[in-house]
Amino acid sequence: MRADVTRLDLRLRRRSLTGFAAGMAAYALIIVALYPQFKNSSNLNQLTRNGSAVAALFGATGTLTSPAGWLSANIYANFLPLIMLLVTIGYGAACIAGQDESGTLCLTTALPLTRTSILLQKAAALAGQAVLVGAATMICVAAGRDSGLAIPSGHLAGITIGITMAGIDFGLLALTIGCWTGNRGTALGIASAAAAVSYLISSLAPVVGWIRPARYASLLYWSVGDDQLTVGLSPASAAVLVAVGGLLLAAAALGFRRMDLH
């Protein structure tokens, strides 16, 4: 399958994508460099003592001075998912519905490509952007082993893969809604709201008892909220994220085939 559509979309977004990836990488380096100054601070752990719901809202639970707790509270439970979702949901809402609203999608469908091929290429562009942001962050965190951040490589790769897959899933959700509604704003709004709810459930489940049963409905729970930095990404979590992505891609393909282009 030719990848002309994928290359074109990535080329059009190269500046913003480079900015997101470079910014996240620089932030990760700062967090890594700061760890030696805080790893022996007993006062820091008071923020999460007795299961503070306010701290949990920012992804801070457990012992913040441990390598896993420090990275989770400062990168993986909040900032990396946020940046990932900005990239994937933004592109997912724009790549079909946004182009349809601007009148440029009809030019793409005029190419000697099936709609399924076009959709798969756009999904590939979505995945490529998510992978770049996740990989840039992981590389910079892995460089911090000399700072005492002794996280097993498998666990670091696992949580990066999990967050990347969750980002792709939410991007595919925006893409699917865009295919069925033809409205970029609707796709952006619904997917962003779903991501916000998923974040709240995943963050608050460890400290709020009545929310805990709902954690299985949160994609962020399956990617980062189940202590993946400590125990790694389980096959069950990976299977859930892959299955959700596959279902959304199938729904998007059906919607795109039925879509009337402007």
Secondary structure by P-SEA (a helix, b strand, c coil): ccaaaaaaaaaaaaaaaaaaaaaaaaaaaaaaaaccccccccccccccccccaaaaaaccccccccaaaaaaacccccaaaaaaaaaaaaaaacccaaaaaacaaaaaaaccccaaaaaaaaaaaaaaaaaaaaaaaaaaaaacccccccccaaaaaaaaaaaaaaaaaaaaaaaaaaaacccaaaaaaaaaaaaaaaaaaaaaccccccccccccccccccccccccccccccaaaaaaaaaaaaaaaaaaaaaaaacccc
